[in-house]
Structures are given as structure tokens and as C-alpha cells.
Amino acid sequence: IREKYFRICLGQQYMKKLKIVGVVFLCYAAVVVTFESLLGYFQPTSSETLKITTYAQGEPKTRVVNKLYRGETLYVAANHWPRRWYYEATENPRVGIQLNDETVFFRATPASLQEHEQVSAKNPLPFSFRLLTGFPPRKFLRLEKIDESTNS
């Protein structure tokens, strides 16, 4: 009888700990969703961001993204879970970048593994930001200016 009671108590303690872990996880997920939603809604700009316009499916969509450099090469980073703009840019690599109130066209190419490692190492994200965004994998696009008259 003691042994049966002991197993029941251990099971209850295990379930209590499991519930606590579950509540903590749900609260963390709610913080991440809220933070990502607010960033997506307000789209804050700074000297480290730029506006990119994608043209997938013929409909232009503009987002604020993080700009990075490796030498003279310009990259943009998808640092969040919502990254539709990234997939739209890979689908139709001709993107518009707003520079000094004018749109300049670039070809967006996914960074190679070597480029990814170098850009990521040169431009690390703070742990606090990664924590608030739920540790999403980073993706980079290399931007190469194109001649607007060729429409390529």
C-alpha cells in the first residue's frame, strides 16, 4: 500500500512540474507572438534599417528590414519568424529599395553558406533580441544594384 501511495505522489509531483513548464512555455510563446506582432505592425525604422519592396504575384509590398554590410556588399536580413517578404524576394528577385526618398532596384540573391557565416559573425544579434523573437533562424539576401532600364 505504501508503494502504491508513493507512486501516486510521485506522479502528482511530476504532473505539477509538467504543468509549470507548460505554463512557462505558453507565457514565453505569448511574449514572442506579441513582440513579433508589434514589430510587424509598427515597423520601426532607424539608421540600421531600410524599406524593401517585393513584387511577387505582381502586387508590391513594402517592409522595413535590417540592412547589413560585408565590405561593400549590401545585405538584408530576415531576423524574425514572419518572413514572407524573404520568400517573395526569392520568388521574384527584382526588389525596390527606398534610398533618400527614391526607389532603387536591386537583384536579391540568397546568401551562400560562407556569406551567411561571415555576415552573421560580423553582425551578431543581441541575446535579448533573439530571446524576444523566439530564436528564429537568420536568412540573408545579397543585394546587387541592377540597371532599371533593362528591367531584369
Residue pairs with C-beta under 8 A, 6 or more apart in sequence:
28 134
29 134
31 132
32 81
32 132
32 133
32 134
35 132
35 133
36 80
36 81
36 82
36 133
36 134
39 80
40 80
40 82
43 63
43 64
44 64
45 51
45 64
48 66
48 67
49 64
49 65
49 66
49 67
50 64
50 65
50 67
50 76
50 97
50 98
50 99
51 62
51 63
51 64
51 65
51 97
51 98
52 62
52 63
52 65
52 76
52 85
52 89
52 95
52 96
52 97
53 60
53 61
53 62
53 95
53 96
53 97
53 98
53 103
54 60
54 61
54 63
54 85
54 88
54 89
54 92
54 95
55 88
55 92
55 94
55 95
55 96
56 87
56 88
56 89
56 91
56 92
57 88
60 96
61 84
61 85
61 88
62 98
63 85
65 76
65 77
65 78
65 85
66 76
66 77
66 79
67 74
67 75
67 76
67 77
68 74
68 75
68 76
68 77
68 119
68 122
68 123
68 140
69 75
70 115
70 118
70 119
70 122
73 142
73 143
74 106
74 142
74 143
75 111
75 115
75 119
75 140
75 141
75 142
75 143
76 108
76 140
76 141
76 143
77 119
77 123
77 138
77 139
77 140
78 85
78 86
78 136
78 138
78 139
78 140
78 141
79 125
79 129
79 133
79 136
79 138
80 133
80 136
81 133
81 134
81 136
83 136
83 139
86 139
86 141
89 95
89 108
89 141
90 108
90 110
90 141
93 107
93 108
93 109
94 105
94 106
94 107
94 108
94 146
94 151
94 152
95 105
95 106
95 107
95 108
95 143
96 103
96 104
96 105
96 106
97 103
97 104
97 105
97 106
97 143
98 104
104 145
104 148
105 145
105 146
105 148
106 143
106 144
106 145
106 146
107 143
107 144
107 146
107 152
108 141
108 142
108 143
109 141
109 142
109 144
110 139
110 140
110 141
110 142
111 119
111 139
111 140
111 141
111 142
115 140
115 142
116 138
116 139
116 140
119 140
120 138
120 140
125 138
146 152
